[in-house]
């Protein structure tokens, strides 16, 4: 007898990659990617089984971060045995009761993580949209230095600026920068961002490669010039923007001027003040204040009345169209057409619109929310005579900008028979050689080989039917003169809704040849020399040489460069040929340099790099530089003591021993802050640099800093914490503890003692609020002071934003109320559920609407008061 046994998880990584997958299988091998259910954002079908494999992108990758943008699977109670997403550890997710951010570890002996989605034979949901990020800075053994630069910036004055790393030079790969804008005055609620230069690598599908992310989570990439307005929510003293670049390529970056608007907290909607009307054959519609940026909270009605009874079709020519883009069906700022279609983002070309049947007028509506803004629009309107009952033959459209949009005539209404429409794409930049075509909607009469109705690409590929094709990347024909033509053709019979496509031209997409010069060098000893290729003869053109200096010992924190000879083509700004010190982004060129230059190793990095670049033209002799690593060059360590540091001034800095070098292991000491005067009631602590240990399972168990009973660990650069000064105490202690394992960088805290905002008297009436939008925030009274008031009853009423909403998803960014049995003291009640005590950071819960509104109540008693909460809500459609 022969007994057979199948061994789970016995395939090699190569086997996983070679295996032929189902249509819905997805494979990710980049630093940033995305996995979605079949047909997302439509509902997935029954009996699906999809495998998502994540291949380690780099040997330094140890963890993967999953960000759940959308997660809506068929509900199942108990063991998730209906529709579910199975993680590599065999745990299953089947509803919204999980963290919005989850991290998975790569096994030491595997380079692939596998997730599996399964649906049963019954109902379905919208599915999920999950952003996948591979993390370089979370390896435990061996410790791998993070590749990102310390590029965080802050604006705390009325005016300031934000620059991408290295601007006006190109930013590098793997950047992750936090830009904080702190409220300069209490009357500031809105901030104007004047984006004067913006050139960030483009990507189709919501800026997934390089991007700048705003506080409302919208992203900006590609090229842009204009102004945006963002709000600082009441109860917060700052907002954050985030800049991210992936591992490939770079661009010039951005330069943004920041202007905080004083006395901007009392804004109101301008509904009705911006309405416009056209009654003639020709006219122009424009957004409020055009060509200046439109403002927040606008609602404008544009009425177009028939010039005569023979007019049924209107031609819209988009001279300018730049409205804040949102990925979720233009849910923020948009122009709504008479047929209900919403337009947002950047659009060029022309479009045909029909008057509603039986009506002598057509209405367009422009709406902006209370966040960002754009330049707006100017649209030329032409009413076509004798256009009733006939097919408009002039249906050509054109895109001349980086981004645009095409749609079939009358979309989303049924297109007509006998059409032959041309869609022209013109190259705006000689660096563009490729164009991405992404289909939003496709409904064209199907036929074998698409011989009846079809949409034809420039490569003569025909598309028909209603199955959305994947992203199509087309190349300009070198002989076309920078023009690309697509066609839409219909026969004399059947028809459908047509199509709606996004067009995105890709800057820097022309092929370039890499340098053939092999000149990279790694230095591991105490002394060595680096030279240009062919030295002392002239270096070659198109050279790129990387010189890596690896730290000699733990006590080596500096490197000395002795310039024995230096002769590199001189150029203003060193843009032609240059030697760049990567850690400081300093470029060197010309003849001779200062004889000796000392460069520190960046905190947390075990190496530093110098990069030499030469262009195609002038060459010189180059350089010969002696490199010497300096052992014992770190800051002198301070002996162990029960007190690390003290502060009694109104403001000051507290930092770890040896800062910015790594702190010591087995540290157990306190940082003491003494009350400066009796008027002081709280502390403001700004984490200008904080990289201490790492959180495991949501807790700080190894190295941490404890402030007012809360432990802080991980990378928290840019955060601000407020701590109340106990009325009966004149001293607050911060406890710093580290274990015996490898040290993890350091911290630097900027501490201010505050006497303002001490007495806060909040009545229930003052804190009541009603929320009607799809997304909203609820912040408890006194949250910025880290203590909510006593004896309040705040009522927050959430009303359905649309009729098809049936639940709200609430993210608990922070939650700390007094703990009590059955939550009888202080509590937050959501529907019938009472919450108290402490909830995990960023935990997510979903609550059903009992009717058209949901009541949320905050109750506090007379006694102990804690920090409170900061919640983010999102209404969920059925």
Secondary structure, 3 states (H helix, E strand, C coil): CCCCCCCCCCCCHHHHHHCCCCCCCEEECCCEEEEECCCCCCCCCCCCEEEEEEECCCCCCCEEEEEEEEEECCCCCCCCCCCEEECCCCCEECCCCCCCEEEEECCCCCCEEEEEEECCCCCCCCEEEEEEEEECCCCCCCCCCCCCCCCCEEECCCEEEEECCCCCCCCCCCCEEEEEEECCCCCCCEEEEEEEEEEECCCCCCCCCCEEECCCCCEECEECCEEEEEECCCCCCEEEEEEECCCCCCCCEEEEEEEEECCCCCCCCCCCCCCEEECCCEEEEECCCCCCCCCCCCEEEEEEECCCCCCCEEEEEEEEEEECCCCCCCCCCEEECCCCCEECEECCEEEEEECCCCCCEEEEEEECCCCCCCCEEEEEEEEECCCCCCCCCCCCEEECCCEEEEECCCCCCCCCCCCEEEEEEECCCCCCCEEEEEEEEEEECCCHHHCCCEEECCCCCEECECCCCCCEEEECCCCCCCEEEEEEECCCCCCCCEEEEEEEEECCCCCCCCCCCCCCEEECCCEEEEECCCCCCCCCCCCEEEEEEECCCCCCCEEEEEEEEEEECCCCCCCCCEEEECCCCEEECEECCCCEEEEECCCCCCEEEEEEECCCCCCCCEEEEEEEEECCCCCCCCCCCCEEEEECCCEEEEECCCCCCCCCCCCEEEEEEECCCCCCCEEEEEEEEEEECCCECCECCCCEEEECCEEECEECCCCEEEEECCCCCCEEEEEEECCCCCCCCCEEEEEEEECCCCCCCCCHHHHCEEECCCEEEEECCCHHHCCCCCCCEEEEEEECCCCCEEEEEEEEEEEECCCCHHHCCCEEEECCEEECCECCCCEEEEEECCCCEEEEEEECCCCCCCCEEEEEEEEEEC
